[in-house]
Amino acid sequence: MTSEKQRIKFGTSGWRGILAEDFTFDRVRVVAQAIADYLNQNRGDSPPQVIVGYDTRFLGKRFAEAVASVLAGNGIAAIRSTDPVPTPVVSFEILQRKLSGGINVTASHNPPEWNGLKFSPSWGGPALPETTRQIEERANALLKEPNAIRTLARAEAEKQGLWQDERIGDVYREKVSRLLDRSAFEQGKLRVAVDPFWGTSLGYLDRILLGMGATIDLIHDERNPTFGGIRPDPEGESLSELIVKTREGNYALGLATDCDADRFGILDRGRPGRAELHYRPPR
C-alpha cells in the first residue's frame, strides 16, 4: 500500500517534489504515463500532440527527455524545446499550433532543490482540478504497476515521427512585440533593471525590451541551478538586490520574474529615494 508520503500529489499548477527524494526519473515517467493515459482517453479524431519544455533547474533537459520518451511510447507526438522555456510560451505554443496540451518541467518559484511538472491542456491554461485529480489517481495506481509505463527511445521515436526537438520562442517574442508601442518606449527613454532570477525569462523579457528601444541592466542572468541559494521568487527578501539597484541606479522600473516566468513583480521608485514593490504576485 502506498504511504501518504510516497503518494504523488498535484497542487494548483501541477506536481512538485524534492529532487532525488520525491522527484525522480521513475516518478516523472509515472506522471508522464498518467498524463498520456488521460490524453489518449480524451483524444479527438487525430493523435494527440504535446509540447514539452523545461526551466533552468538541475537536469531539466534530461527530465524533459524522459517525459517525451513516455509520450512517444504511448503514440503521442512530442515537440521538445531545445532550450529552457517560460510557461507562458508553452501556453502560447499550445494555442498557436492547436496542440493537445503542454508539459513544462518546472517547480516555478520554489527553492532550487525542488522540481515539478506543469500540465496544460489544449486551452493553454493550468489543468482544472477535475483533470489533475484524474491524473493524480492514475499516477498513484501506476506506482504499483511499473510494467505499465511505456517508453520509446528517442531515435526510434524520431523515426516514427513521434519526437522532434525544436527551438521555440521567436514567434512568441514577435507577437508580444507587436502588441507594444515602440514609439512610447523611445520617447520615454525608458531605463529598466531586470532580474530574471536565473530563470527562463532571460532571452525573452530582456530581448523584447531592447527591441522596443529601452535601456536595460540585468542581474542574476547567468546559468545557476542553485539560484544563489535563494528562492527564484519575485517578492520579499528575494527582491532586495533589485530594490537597491533600482533605487541607486535611478531606473524608471525594476522588473523581476520567477524561474518559469509566470509570476512577476514590478518595482517603481515610489517616493524619492525609495524603490517599492508595485505588484505582488498571487500565491
Buried (B, 14 or more C-beta within 10 A) or exposed (E): EEEEEEEBEBEEBBBBBBBEEBBBEEBBBBBBBBBBBBBBEBEEEEBBBBBBBBBBBEBBBEBBBBBBBBBBBBBBBBBBBEBBBBBBBBBBBBBBBEBBBBBBBBBBBBBBBBBBBBBBBBEBEBBEEEBBEBBBEBBBBBBEEEEEBBBBEBEBBBEEEBBEBEEBBEEBBEEBBEEEEEEEBEEEEBBBBBBBBBBBBBBBBBBBBEBBBBEBBBBBBEEBBEBBEBBBBBBEEBBEBBBBBBBEEEBBBBBBBBBBBBBBBBBBBEEEEEBBBEEBBEE
